[in-house]
């Protein structure tokens, strides 16, 4: 199972639009993919909602796709809470991950992807070397989730193919 995690709880986010695009592309290549949106999820503590996410999304997955927006030079706290409030051994140990950074700025959340990489390595997750920064997301994608620049789809497809073989 591959789980795509839209790494923000912000409503109507570009992150979720990008995650939906990844879901669509991955679904064309495998039927073993699901999408976890953190929007409207109460995961501030290890509560019933968090346990349900863990049981349905985290533990059954062997691979994760993190779509992470830039929040103050890093990644959203809600994503850190997802990691912190889960059973680390069951949810994360010895699994694989891929990352895509989303930003309206120039760096595509490179710094946030590196922060998350360090944390994932700490919880024994193997991270694909090809971390894709998508900069100036408002120029790359429209409000309906359609890519505006064909070359971006090509690099996403390449990243996904590498991840499927990872």
TIPAVO-919538 format. One record per residue: residue number from 1; residue in one letter; x negated, y negated, z negated of N, C-alpha, C in turn. Coordinates in Angstrom, 3 decimals. Layout:
+-----+---+----------+----------+----------+----------+----------+----------+----------+----------+----------+
:   k : r :     n_c1 :     n_c2 :     n_c3 :    ca_c1 :    ca_c2 :    ca_c3 :     c_c1 :     c_c2 :     c_c3 :
+-----+---+----------+----------+----------+----------+----------+----------+----------+----------+----------+
: NUM : A :        X :        Y :        Z :        X :        Y :        Z :        X :        Y :        Z :
...
+-----+---+----------+----------+----------+----------+----------+----------+----------+----------+----------+
***
This chain:
+-----+---+----------+----------+----------+----------+----------+----------+----------+----------+----------+
:   k : r :     n_c1 :     n_c2 :     n_c3 :    ca_c1 :    ca_c2 :    ca_c3 :     c_c1 :     c_c2 :     c_c3 :
+-----+---+----------+----------+----------+----------+----------+----------+----------+----------+----------+
:   1 : X :   -0.837 :    1.184 :    0.000 :    0.000 :    0.000 :    0.000 :   -0.883 :   -1.249 :    0.000 :
:   2 : X :   -0.510 :   -2.225 :    0.814 :   -1.156 :   -3.540 :    0.846 :   -0.152 :   -4.552 :    0.326 :
:   3 : X :   -0.552 :   -5.343 :   -0.649 :    0.303 :   -6.405 :   -1.172 :   -0.310 :   -7.749 :   -0.851 :
:   4 : X :    0.478 :   -8.585 :   -0.207 :    0.085 :   -9.964 :    0.072 :    0.597 :  -10.801 :   -1.088 :
:   5 : X :   -0.274 :  -11.589 :   -1.687 :    0.104 :  -12.440 :   -2.813 :    0.024 :  -13.894 :   -2.380 :
:   6 : X :    1.179 :  -14.557 :   -2.350 :    1.222 :  -15.998 :   -2.101 :    0.898 :  -16.661 :   -3.431 :
:   7 : X :   -0.307 :  -17.209 :   -3.554 :   -0.884 :  -17.594 :   -4.832 :   -0.434 :  -18.896 :   -5.451 :
:   8 : X :    0.809 :  -19.287 :   -5.253 :    1.350 :  -20.462 :   -5.929 :    2.817 :  -20.224 :   -6.253 :
:   9 : X :    3.296 :  -20.959 :   -7.240 :    4.723 :  -20.906 :   -7.551 :    5.436 :  -22.162 :   -7.056 :
:  10 : X :    4.740 :  -22.988 :   -6.325 :    5.318 :  -24.218 :   -5.781 :    6.392 :  -23.870 :   -4.756 :
:  11 : X :    7.515 :  -24.526 :   -4.844 :    8.642 :  -24.270 :   -3.942 :    8.318 :  -24.740 :   -2.527 :
:  12 : X :    8.782 :  -23.970 :   -1.552 :    8.670 :  -24.318 :   -0.136 :    7.230 :  -24.650 :    0.249 :
:  13 : X :    6.294 :  -23.826 :   -0.183 :    4.872 :  -24.113 :    0.014 :    4.374 :  -23.646 :    1.381 :
:  14 : X :    3.345 :  -24.323 :    1.852 :    2.646 :  -23.875 :    3.051 :    1.983 :  -22.520 :    2.788 :
:  15 : X :    1.586 :  -22.287 :    1.558 :    0.977 :  -21.012 :    1.179 :    1.925 :  -19.862 :    1.475 :
:  16 : X :    3.181 :  -20.002 :    1.102 :    4.157 :  -18.942 :    1.368 :    4.388 :  -18.790 :    2.867 :
:  17 : X :    4.350 :  -19.872 :    3.609 :    4.490 :  -19.779 :    5.072 :    3.321 :  -18.992 :    5.671 :
:  18 : X :    2.123 :  -19.272 :    5.188 :    0.952 :  -18.529 :    5.665 :    1.071 :  -17.060 :    5.252 :
:  19 : X :    1.494 :  -16.805 :    4.026 :    1.673 :  -15.422 :    3.556 :    2.697 :  -14.681 :    4.411 :
:  20 : X :    3.767 :  -15.357 :    4.783 :    4.770 :  -14.737 :    5.661 :    4.189 :  -14.416 :    7.032 :
:  21 : X :    3.308 :  -15.283 :    7.541 :    2.644 :  -15.008 :    8.810 :    1.760 :  -13.765 :    8.678 :
:  22 : X :    1.000 :  -13.673 :    7.606 :    0.166 :  -12.490 :    7.368 :    1.046 :  -11.244 :    7.249 :
:  23 : X :    2.175 :  -11.371 :    6.585 :    3.093 :  -10.236 :    6.457 :    3.563 :   -9.778 :    7.840 :
:  24 : X :    3.928 :  -10.719 :    8.665 :    4.404 :  -10.394 :   10.014 :    3.318 :   -9.681 :   10.819 :
:  25 : X :    2.111 :  -10.220 :   10.804 :    1.011 :   -9.621 :   11.568 :    0.645 :   -8.243 :   11.015 :
:  26 : X :    0.539 :   -8.138 :    9.702 :    0.212 :   -6.835 :    9.101 :    1.304 :   -5.806 :    9.342 :
:  27 : X :    2.550 :   -6.233 :    9.322 :    3.671 :   -5.311 :    9.570 :    3.645 :   -4.748 :   10.976 :
:  28 : X :    3.057 :   -5.475 :   11.897 :    2.908 :   -4.977 :   13.265 :    1.831 :   -3.903 :   13.348 :
:  29 : X :    0.938 :   -3.867 :   12.365 :   -0.194 :   -2.942 :   12.383 :   -0.023 :   -1.774 :   11.414 :
:  30 : X :    0.800 :   -1.964 :   10.388 :    1.043 :   -0.914 :    9.394 :    2.417 :   -1.138 :    8.769 :
:  31 : X :    3.059 :   -0.068 :    8.358 :    4.356 :   -0.214 :    7.677 :    4.208 :   -0.158 :    6.167 :
:  32 : X :    2.989 :   -0.255 :    5.701 :    2.691 :   -0.096 :    4.285 :    2.275 :   -1.428 :    3.668 :
:  33 : X :    3.109 :   -2.467 :    3.837 :    2.759 :   -3.803 :    3.379 :    3.966 :   -4.439 :    2.683 :
:  34 : X :    3.684 :   -5.227 :    1.662 :    4.739 :   -5.963 :    0.949 :    4.217 :   -7.339 :    0.577 :
:  35 : X :    5.140 :   -8.247 :    0.311 :    4.798 :   -9.633 :    0.003 :    5.278 :   -9.981 :   -1.396 :
:  36 : X :    4.380 :  -10.527 :   -2.192 :    4.708 :  -11.005 :   -3.533 :    4.592 :  -12.521 :   -3.552 :
:  37 : X :    5.722 :  -13.188 :   -3.710 :    5.734 :  -14.630 :   -3.893 :    5.841 :  -14.917 :   -5.388 :
:  38 : X :    5.034 :  -15.841 :   -5.871 :    5.077 :  -16.203 :   -7.288 :    6.100 :  -17.304 :   -7.569 :
:  39 : X :    6.768 :  -17.774 :   -6.519 :    7.797 :  -18.793 :   -6.680 :    8.919 :  -18.239 :   -7.567 :
:  40 : X :    9.329 :  -19.015 :   -8.552 :   10.401 :  -18.646 :   -9.480 :   10.094 :  -17.415 :  -10.337 :
:  41 : X :    8.814 :  -17.084 :  -10.497 :    8.454 :  -15.944 :  -11.341 :    7.907 :  -16.454 :  -12.670 :
:  42 : X :    8.492 :  -15.988 :  -13.758 :    8.030 :  -16.344 :  -15.097 :    6.981 :  -15.335 :  -15.538 :
:  43 : X :    5.719 :  -15.681 :  -15.297 :    4.632 :  -14.773 :  -15.682 :    3.668 :  -15.451 :  -16.651 :
:  44 : X :    4.190 :  -16.397 :  -17.403 :    3.344 :  -17.108 :  -18.355 :    2.863 :  -16.218 :  -19.495 :
:  45 : X :    3.601 :  -15.138 :  -19.742 :    3.214 :  -14.162 :  -20.759 :    3.432 :  -12.767 :  -20.181 :
:  46 : X :    3.024 :  -11.778 :  -20.908 :    3.234 :  -10.392 :  -20.476 :    4.671 :   -9.980 :  -20.838 :
:  47 : X :    5.612 :  -10.498 :  -20.089 :    7.033 :  -10.270 :  -20.348 :    7.588 :   -9.223 :  -19.377 :
:  48 : X :    8.911 :   -9.054 :  -19.373 :    9.533 :   -8.046 :  -18.508 :    9.335 :   -8.356 :  -17.030 :
:  49 : X :    9.363 :   -9.627 :  -16.668 :    9.139 :  -10.001 :  -15.262 :    7.727 :   -9.604 :  -14.844 :
:  50 : X :    6.755 :   -9.903 :  -15.680 :    5.370 :   -9.564 :  -15.384 :    5.195 :   -8.052 :  -15.280 :
:  51 : X :    5.802 :   -7.316 :  -16.176 :    5.695 :   -5.854 :  -16.148 :    6.338 :   -5.280 :  -14.889 :
:  52 : X :    7.438 :   -5.878 :  -14.441 :    8.094 :   -5.434 :  -13.216 :    7.202 :   -5.702 :  -11.992 :
:  53 : X :    6.574 :   -6.863 :  -11.947 :    5.637 :   -7.182 :  -10.867 :    4.485 :   -6.180 :  -10.869 :
:  54 : X :    3.985 :   -5.915 :  -12.039 :    2.883 :   -4.967 :  -12.172 :    3.272 :   -3.584 :  -11.640 :
:  55 : X :    4.425 :   -3.105 :  -12.055 :    4.883 :   -1.765 :  -11.659 :    5.222 :   -1.670 :  -10.174 :
:  56 : X :    5.822 :   -2.724 :   -9.604 :    6.290 :   -2.675 :   -8.218 :    5.277 :   -3.153 :   -7.195 :
:  57 : X :    4.363 :   -4.025 :   -7.605 :    3.440 :   -4.620 :   -6.647 :    1.976 :   -4.312 :   -6.922 :
:  58 : X :    1.542 :   -4.463 :   -8.159 :    0.108 :   -4.393 :   -8.443 :   -0.414 :   -2.964 :   -8.558 :
:  59 : X :    0.175 :   -2.184 :   -9.408 :   -0.335 :   -0.828 :   -9.647 :   -0.255 :    0.047 :   -8.384 :
:  60 : X :    0.845 :    0.025 :   -7.619 :    0.903 :    0.890 :   -6.434 :   -0.018 :    0.470 :   -5.286 :
:  61 : X :   -0.531 :   -0.727 :   -5.316 :   -1.330 :   -1.239 :   -4.198 :   -2.785 :   -0.814 :   -4.297 :
:  62 : X :   -3.355 :   -0.512 :   -3.151 :   -4.780 :   -0.217 :   -3.051 :   -5.545 :   -1.424 :   -2.526 :
:  63 : X :   -4.816 :   -2.308 :   -1.819 :   -5.428 :   -3.495 :   -1.235 :   -4.537 :   -4.705 :   -1.477 :
:  64 : X :   -5.193 :   -5.867 :   -1.604 :   -4.473 :   -7.123 :   -1.814 :   -4.963 :   -8.173 :   -0.830 :
:  65 : X :   -4.030 :   -8.952 :   -0.336 :   -4.349 :  -10.118 :    0.479 :   -3.955 :  -11.335 :   -0.344 :
:  66 : X :   -4.930 :  -12.141 :   -0.715 :   -4.670 :  -13.351 :   -1.492 :   -4.618 :  -14.548 :   -0.549 :
:  67 : X :   -3.483 :  -15.219 :   -0.518 :   -3.349 :  -16.477 :    0.209 :   -3.336 :  -17.547 :   -0.873 :
:  68 : X :   -4.416 :  -18.335 :   -0.926 :   -4.579 :  -19.219 :   -2.075 :   -4.758 :  -20.682 :   -1.668 :
:  69 : X :   -3.883 :  -21.511 :   -2.173 :   -4.006 :  -22.941 :   -1.897 :   -5.055 :  -23.575 :   -2.795 :
:  70 : X :   -5.507 :  -24.720 :   -2.366 :   -6.470 :  -25.474 :   -3.164 :   -5.727 :  -26.327 :   -4.182 :
:  71 : X :   -6.036 :  -26.120 :   -5.441 :   -5.519 :  -26.943 :   -6.531 :   -6.736 :  -27.507 :   -7.263 :
:  72 : X :   -6.988 :  -28.775 :   -7.112 :   -8.077 :  -29.450 :   -7.822 :   -9.422 :  -28.743 :   -7.674 :
:  73 : X :   -9.742 :  -28.359 :   -6.453 :  -11.029 :  -27.732 :   -6.181 :  -11.112 :  -26.277 :   -6.580 :
:  74 : X :  -10.001 :  -25.638 :   -6.866 :  -10.002 :  -24.238 :   -7.248 :   -8.712 :  -23.597 :   -6.747 :
:  75 : X :   -8.134 :  -22.722 :   -7.563 :   -6.883 :  -22.068 :   -7.187 :   -5.865 :  -22.275 :   -8.303 :
:  76 : X :   -4.573 :  -22.054 :   -8.038 :   -3.527 :  -22.337 :   -9.024 :   -3.625 :  -21.489 :  -10.297 :
:  77 : X :   -3.285 :  -22.119 :  -11.400 :   -3.283 :  -21.428 :  -12.690 :   -2.320 :  -20.261 :  -12.727 :
:  78 : X :   -1.230 :  -20.335 :  -11.977 :   -0.254 :  -19.241 :  -11.973 :   -0.898 :  -17.954 :  -11.448 :
:  79 : X :   -1.811 :  -18.091 :  -10.504 :   -2.511 :  -16.910 :   -9.982 :   -3.446 :  -16.329 :  -11.042 :
:  80 : X :   -4.103 :  -17.200 :  -11.780 :   -4.958 :  -16.724 :  -12.888 :   -4.113 :  -16.023 :  -13.945 :
:  81 : X :   -2.918 :  -16.552 :  -14.221 :   -2.021 :  -15.914 :  -15.183 :   -1.589 :  -14.528 :  -14.709 :
:  82 : X :   -1.392 :  -14.371 :  -13.411 :   -1.051 :  -13.052 :  -12.876 :   -2.148 :  -12.048 :  -13.220 :
:  83 : X :   -3.380 :  -12.458 :  -13.037 :   -4.505 :  -11.579 :  -13.378 :   -4.597 :  -11.357 :  -14.889 :
:  84 : X :   -4.505 :  -12.456 :  -15.653 :   -4.691 :  -12.384 :  -17.101 :   -3.612 :  -11.576 :  -17.814 :
:  85 : X :   -2.395 :  -11.604 :  -17.296 :   -1.285 :  -10.932 :  -17.976 :   -1.006 :   -9.532 :  -17.450 :
:  86 : X :   -1.869 :   -9.030 :  -16.593 :   -1.685 :   -7.675 :  -16.077 :   -2.617 :   -6.703 :  -16.792 :
:  87 : X :   -2.298 :   -5.434 :  -16.661 :   -3.175 :   -4.383 :  -17.183 :   -4.320 :   -4.252 :  -16.181 :
:  88 : X :   -5.455 :   -4.805 :  -16.507 :   -6.571 :   -4.934 :  -15.584 :   -6.988 :   -3.585 :  -14.988 :
:  89 : X :   -7.118 :   -2.579 :  -15.814 :   -7.575 :   -1.276 :  -15.322 :   -6.590 :   -0.670 :  -14.333 :
:  90 : X :   -5.312 :   -0.722 :  -14.641 :   -4.309 :   -0.119 :  -13.755 :   -4.052 :   -0.954 :  -12.507 :
:  91 : X :   -4.068 :   -2.247 :  -12.668 :   -3.681 :   -3.126 :  -11.561 :   -4.819 :   -3.419 :  -10.594 :
:  92 : X :   -6.054 :   -3.517 :  -11.091 :   -7.114 :   -4.079 :  -10.253 :   -8.341 :   -3.211 :  -10.030 :
:  93 : X :   -8.746 :   -2.434 :  -11.025 :  -10.027 :   -1.733 :  -10.943 :  -10.167 :   -0.924 :   -9.658 :
:  94 : X :  -11.307 :   -1.132 :   -8.975 :  -11.739 :   -0.345 :   -7.819 :  -10.797 :   -0.461 :   -6.617 :
:  95 : X :  -10.098 :   -1.566 :   -6.532 :   -9.248 :   -1.830 :   -5.377 :   -9.943 :   -2.839 :   -4.474 :
:  96 : X :   -9.320 :   -3.176 :   -3.364 :   -9.947 :   -4.066 :   -2.380 :   -9.088 :   -5.303 :   -2.172 :
:  97 : X :   -9.759 :   -6.389 :   -1.794 :   -9.044 :   -7.647 :   -1.592 :   -9.609 :   -8.412 :   -0.400 :
:  98 : X :   -8.739 :   -9.213 :    0.183 :   -9.094 :  -10.139 :    1.248 :   -8.533 :  -11.494 :    0.851 :
:  99 : X :   -9.208 :  -12.576 :    1.275 :   -8.766 :  -13.918 :    0.881 :   -8.650 :  -14.850 :    2.058 :
: 100 : X :   -7.621 :  -15.674 :    1.985 :   -7.461 :  -16.795 :    2.901 :   -7.159 :  -18.023 :    2.066 :
: 101 : X :   -7.952 :  -19.060 :    2.267 :   -7.750 :  -20.318 :    1.571 :   -6.910 :  -21.256 :    2.420 :
: 102 : X :   -6.047 :  -22.007 :    1.757 :   -5.154 :  -22.943 :    2.439 :   -5.344 :  -24.320 :    1.822 :
: 103 : X :   -5.589 :  -25.300 :    2.695 :   -5.809 :  -26.650 :    2.201 :   -5.411 :  -27.663 :    3.257 :
: 104 : X :   -4.957 :  -28.819 :    2.808 :   -4.725 :  -29.913 :    3.738 :   -6.005 :  -30.703 :    3.961 :
: 105 : X :   -7.026 :  -30.407 :    3.183 :   -8.319 :  -31.076 :    3.330 :   -9.210 :  -30.356 :    4.327 :
: 106 : X :  -10.506 :  -30.646 :    4.251 :  -11.446 :  -30.142 :    5.250 :  -12.050 :  -28.782 :    4.934 :
: 107 : X :  -12.039 :  -28.343 :    3.702 :  -12.805 :  -27.144 :    3.353 :  -11.978 :  -25.866 :    3.249 :
: 108 : X :  -10.673 :  -25.945 :    3.397 :   -9.873 :  -24.722 :    3.380 :   -9.956 :  -23.929 :    2.099 :
: 109 : X :  -10.192 :  -24.611 :    1.001 :  -10.300 :  -24.005 :   -0.331 :  -11.477 :  -23.037 :   -0.464 :
: 110 : X :  -12.587 :  -23.375 :    0.141 :  -13.785 :  -22.542 :   -0.005 :  -14.176 :  -22.368 :   -1.468 :
: 111 : X :  -14.159 :  -23.454 :   -2.227 :  -14.555 :  -23.394 :   -3.638 :  -13.601 :  -22.494 :   -4.435 :
: 112 : X :  -12.305 :  -22.624 :   -4.193 :  -11.325 :  -21.782 :   -4.889 :  -11.488 :  -20.312 :   -4.553 :
: 113 : X :  -11.810 :  -20.022 :   -3.288 :  -12.025 :  -18.621 :   -2.914 :  -13.251 :  -18.058 :   -3.625 :
: 114 : X :  -14.282 :  -18.876 :   -3.799 :  -15.463 :  -18.408 :   -4.526 :  -15.152 :  -18.198 :   -6.006 :
: 115 : X :  -14.379 :  -19.092 :   -6.597 :  -13.970 :  -18.904 :   -8.001 :  -13.213 :  -17.590 :   -8.156 :
: 116 : X :  -12.239 :  -17.369 :   -7.261 :  -11.445 :  -16.146 :   -7.360 :  -12.295 :  -14.914 :   -7.079 :
: 117 : X :  -13.237 :  -15.018 :   -6.161 :  -14.134 :  -13.890 :   -5.886 :  -14.885 :  -13.475 :   -7.151 :
: 118 : X :  -15.407 :  -14.444 :   -7.885 :  -16.132 :  -14.128 :   -9.130 :  -15.235 :  -13.419 :  -10.133 :
: 119 : X :  -14.003 :  -13.867 :  -10.265 :  -13.069 :  -13.232 :  -11.198 :  -12.720 :  -11.821 :  -10.726 :
: 120 : X :  -12.466 :  -11.671 :   -9.436 :  -12.128 :  -10.337 :   -8.914 :  -13.299 :   -9.371 :   -9.070 :
: 121 : X :  -14.509 :   -9.834 :   -8.855 :  -15.657 :   -8.966 :   -9.090 :  -15.721 :   -8.544 :  -10.555 :
: 122 : X :  -15.395 :   -9.452 :  -11.451 :  -15.398 :   -9.131 :  -12.880 :  -14.400 :   -8.014 :  -13.201 :
: 123 : X :  -13.241 :   -8.013 :  -12.515 :  -12.235 :   -6.965 :  -12.762 :  -12.388 :   -5.812 :  -11.763 :
: 124 : X :  -13.592 :   -5.676 :  -11.203 :  -14.007 :   -4.538 :  -10.376 :  -13.224 :   -4.400 :   -9.074 :
: 125 : X :  -12.900 :   -5.538 :   -8.453 :  -12.257 :   -5.523 :   -7.144 :  -13.324 :   -5.798 :   -6.089 :
: 126 : X :  -13.307 :   -5.027 :   -5.017 :  -14.215 :   -5.217 :   -3.893 :  -13.587 :   -6.234 :   -2.946 :
: 127 : X :  -14.316 :   -7.291 :   -2.606 :  -13.774 :   -8.385 :   -1.806 :  -14.400 :   -8.370 :   -0.410 :
: 128 : X :  -13.546 :   -8.414 :    0.603 :  -14.003 :   -8.486 :    1.986 :  -14.835 :   -9.745 :    2.184 :
: 129 : X :  -15.955 :   -9.606 :    2.872 :  -16.863 :  -10.739 :    3.080 :  -16.229 :  -11.842 :    3.919 :
: 130 : X :  -15.301 :  -11.514 :    4.811 :  -14.701 :  -12.484 :    5.713 :  -13.564 :  -13.215 :    5.003 :
: 131 : X :  -13.899 :  -14.318 :    4.354 :  -12.915 :  -15.146 :    3.657 :  -12.578 :  -16.308 :    4.579 :
: 132 : X :  -11.326 :  -16.390 :    4.970 :  -10.928 :  -17.361 :    5.986 :  -10.407 :  -18.648 :    5.362 :
: 133 : X :  -11.113 :  -19.769 :    5.575 :  -10.583 :  -21.058 :    5.117 :   -9.714 :  -21.666 :    6.219 :
: 134 : X :   -8.476 :  -21.960 :    5.899 :   -7.613 :  -22.664 :    6.852 :   -7.480 :  -24.100 :    6.357 :
: 135 : X :   -8.184 :  -24.980 :    7.027 :   -8.210 :  -26.396 :    6.664 :   -7.110 :  -27.144 :    7.409 :
: 136 : X :   -6.793 :  -28.317 :    6.890 :   -5.784 :  -29.187 :    7.523 :   -4.545 :  -28.380 :    7.924 :
: 137 : X :   -4.006 :  -27.662 :    6.959 :   -2.902 :  -26.732 :    7.213 :   -1.705 :  -27.413 :    7.870 :
: 138 : X :   -1.479 :  -28.674 :    7.567 :   -0.340 :  -29.373 :    8.172 :   -0.525 :  -29.631 :    9.658 :
: 139 : X :   -1.762 :  -29.517 :   10.141 :   -2.025 :  -29.603 :   11.576 :   -2.063 :  -28.224 :   12.215 :
: 140 : X :   -2.222 :  -27.195 :   11.394 :   -2.323 :  -25.812 :   11.874 :   -0.969 :  -25.112 :   11.981 :
: 141 : X :   -0.026 :  -25.506 :   11.117 :    1.237 :  -24.783 :   11.018 :    2.382 :  -25.767 :   10.878 :
: 142 : X :    3.506 :  -25.458 :   11.544 :    4.669 :  -26.334 :   11.419 :    5.544 :  -25.907 :   10.240 :
: 143 : X :    6.613 :  -26.637 :   10.000 :    7.489 :  -26.381 :    8.847 :    8.220 :  -25.037 :    8.936 :
: 144 : X :    8.285 :  -24.460 :   10.143 :    8.939 :  -23.162 :   10.327 :    7.956 :  -21.995 :   10.230 :
: 145 : X :    6.676 :  -22.293 :    9.945 :    5.679 :  -21.240 :    9.798 :    5.041 :  -20.801 :   11.095 :
: 146 : X :    5.191 :  -21.578 :   12.155 :    4.574 :  -21.251 :   13.441 :    3.194 :  -21.884 :   13.530 :
: 147 : X :    2.223 :  -21.097 :   13.983 :    0.884 :  -21.639 :   14.177 :    0.875 :  -22.565 :   15.382 :
: 148 : X :    0.178 :  -23.660 :   15.257 :    0.115 :  -24.655 :   16.318 :   -1.164 :  -24.543 :   17.143 :
: 149 : X :   -2.159 :  -23.843 :   16.619 :   -3.449 :  -23.710 :   17.289 :   -3.707 :  -22.214 :   17.534 :
: 150 : X :   -3.685 :  -21.791 :   18.811 :   -3.831 :  -20.356 :   19.124 :   -5.103 :  -19.714 :   18.576 :
: 151 : X :   -6.194 :  -20.449 :   18.518 :   -7.454 :  -19.877 :   18.019 :   -7.331 :  -19.431 :   16.561 :
: 152 : X :   -6.463 :  -20.081 :   15.795 :   -6.279 :  -19.696 :   14.394 :   -5.687 :  -18.298 :   14.304 :
: 153 : X :   -4.729 :  -17.995 :   15.170 :   -4.149 :  -16.641 :   15.155 :   -5.228 :  -15.603 :   15.480 :
: 154 : X :   -6.122 :  -15.930 :   16.386 :   -7.191 :  -14.998 :   16.748 :   -8.084 :  -14.676 :   15.558 :
: 155 : X :   -8.475 :  -15.686 :   14.788 :   -9.351 :  -15.412 :   13.645 :   -8.593 :  -14.685 :   12.537 :
: 156 : X :   -7.300 :  -14.963 :   12.400 :   -6.488 :  -14.219 :   11.427 :   -6.398 :  -12.752 :   11.831 :
: 157 : X :   -6.147 :  -12.492 :   13.105 :   -6.065 :  -11.107 :   13.604 :   -7.385 :  -10.374 :   13.374 :
: 158 : X :   -8.496 :  -11.051 :   13.644 :   -9.807 :  -10.442 :   13.444 :  -10.029 :  -10.114 :   11.967 :
: 159 : X :   -9.677 :  -11.057 :   11.087 :   -9.830 :  -10.834 :    9.653 :   -8.980 :   -9.641 :    9.205 :
: 160 : X :   -7.746 :   -9.583 :    9.668 :   -6.849 :   -8.474 :    9.291 :   -7.390 :   -7.142 :    9.803 :
: 161 : X :   -7.869 :   -7.103 :   11.023 :   -8.433 :   -5.850 :   11.553 :   -9.631 :   -5.393 :   10.725 :
: 162 : X :  -10.487 :   -6.326 :   10.338 :  -11.624 :   -5.975 :    9.483 :  -11.141 :   -5.447 :    8.136 :
: 163 : X :  -10.096 :   -6.045 :    7.607 :   -9.576 :   -5.633 :    6.296 :   -8.963 :   -4.232 :    6.377 :
: 164 : X :   -8.261 :   -3.952 :    7.455 :   -7.663 :   -2.627 :    7.601 :   -8.733 :   -1.529 :    7.690 :
: 165 : X :   -9.913 :   -1.885 :    8.179 :  -11.011 :   -0.925 :    8.259 :  -11.939 :   -0.969 :    7.050 :
: 166 : X :  -11.679 :   -1.844 :    6.105 :  -12.495 :   -2.063 :    4.915 :  -12.239 :   -0.978 :    3.893 :
+-----+---+----------+----------+----------+----------+----------+----------+----------+----------+----------+
***
